[in-house]
Amino acid sequence: MNSEDYYVYVYKTLEGLPFYVGKGKGKRYLRHLYEAKENKTLKHKIINSILDTGECPIIEKIIENIDSELALFIEKEYINHYGRFDIGTGILTNQTNGGEGPPDWEDMSEESKMRQLSGLIQYTKFDRVVDDQYRHNMSVGAKLRHL
């Protein structure tokens, strides 16, 4: 991957209403489907309510093949345009105004990397709780990868 492999993506309801916007590269846009099992945020609840119908949220890449700085700028502008539900300015479930993004792995301190890795331990094949919802989310994610 090079410095222009970033994109900005949006999650939408089945009716086409945006509810989350993010910046990423690779398969980052699919991560929210896997995280939805945690059901901790309004974003997760919306994703789960869509998955419960047997459908997938609409996921669109707004713009692709841009650098990280431009992706962060566009993410911030998009969030500003639609506003955040949590602070009463709009409809998006984003919990920040965007533009900061998670640091790239190479730029993270060793301590931050260890925190990230320890948080992922619960998802290893030995510790993972596999239930019907998990199987469903994995199936949906697998289908999306082939789009």
Phi, psi and omega in degrees: 000145177246185185290353180247032179261010182274162177210167173242134184230159179225140171262135180230154173290172179297339177275357178091010180276121180294141175228353176202142176228143181210173178239143179193185171210162184066226182260021182309322184298339180274344186304325182296330177295320180287325181285342185301333179303328180294330176051041184268335186238168176300323177303312179299318181296320178293314179301313181297322179295326177288314180299326179297338178276354183089003179254177175242150172299154173283126179239119181238139170271117182290317180209145183231169175057049177235167179276168185300318182298315179292321179299317179296321179296313182294319177303312181298316179296319180296315178297319178298320181296312183271341178075164182255134179294320186295335179248011174076022181255356182174207191251349185282148179270002177305143181254008172222171178278002179080179177088346180261318176058156176288147180292152174293148183307318183296332183269355183279148175289161179300322179298316179296320178299317180296321177297316179299312182294321180293329177290338180272348183304322181296347181260007178291159184297340181276329185255350187293136174271118181255113177232183183299320180295318178298313179301318180298311181297320178294321179296316179297316179299319179296320178295319181294328180295337182262009179288000000 
